[in-house]
Amino acid sequence: MKIKTGNVPLNPLEMEIAIAALKVSDEFRIIRRLNFDQDTRFTGNTIANPHIGICIDTETTGLNHAQDRIIELGMVAFEYDPLTGEISRVINRYSGFEDPKTPLSTEITAITGITDDMVRGQAFDDDKVMQIAGEASLVIAHNAGFDRPFVENRYPFFATVPWACSMTQIDWKAEMISTRVLEYLLYKFGLFINAHRALNDAEGLLGIFLETLPVSGIPVFKALLDRYDETTSKICAVGAPFDKKDVLKQRGYRWNDGSQGGCKSWWTSVPGDMERDELTWLANNIYSRGVTDSVEISRVNALDRFSIREK
């Protein structure tokens, strides 16, 4: 491959020299297209007890898993050491379209670049998808609360595998990264992809897992492994007074209108050992006379977290 600067072509060696020179200066930032075929960050080591992870992404006809459908599915499977978080190699990939049998909205086409012609008559390769899924120890999405219900609706097997979310289960704020959008995270690590296509986004996520967090110095994937299986408490403030909605929002509670399942209420998730503290806060700030009998609590682990079952 050659590029031109003005009328001067650069061969690969000259390009690397130019990149090295730019890196010396604080005036420039270099970003590279993610390319696993040339990626030296995979260790290639033989792992004594290897586990298989899947980075997964979907493009859909809308936001409601109960009525909308997946139109594109991308997966990249990789081998890792569950103790150290070392990632040795990519072992499989899948990318496919599926016809939702209804016209795509102009908004979805604008966001994803997917047209009716691209999906017409297409169907996912169920055998390939299940082959990859059947080997998985862990499935990861960069917004698992969105992707998992869609994937479970299409492939119920995915309800039997633990899931993790790289967007919410890594403390990006503590790493001085204020935005959790996948493209921005890639940029912060000097990488870019053709975003909003399912396989590209899935591979982009794996590309981030090969990096190290800038403040703590912990490998990104190790940071996720250390947290994803924690038991958390989902607390639903059932019957909370309407005039307390702003207080709840400021606390980090989100509203569930019940349209996609679950109790119609304000809710939040907290670490299991913070459950009692949260009930105390609700008693003191939300419910009159401190009575929290209507509060519903469910304890969630990686097998259920983000699942349709949790909705």
Secondary structure, 3 states (H helix, E strand, C coil): CCEEECCEEECHHHHHHHHHHHHHCCCCCCCEECCHHHCCCCCCCCCCCCEEEEEEEEEECCCCCCCCCEEEEEEEEEEECCCCCCEEEEEEEEEEECCCCCCCCHHHHHHHCCCHHHHCCCCCCHHHHHHHHCCCCEEEECCHHHHHHHHHHHCHHHHHCCEEECCCCCCCHHHCCCCCCHHHHHHHCCEECCCCCHHHHHHHHHHHHCCECCCCCCEHHHHHHHHCCCCEEEEEECCCCHHHHHHHHHHCCEEECCCCCCCCEEEEEEEHHHHHHHHHHHHHHCCHHHCCCCCEEEEECCCCCCCHHHC
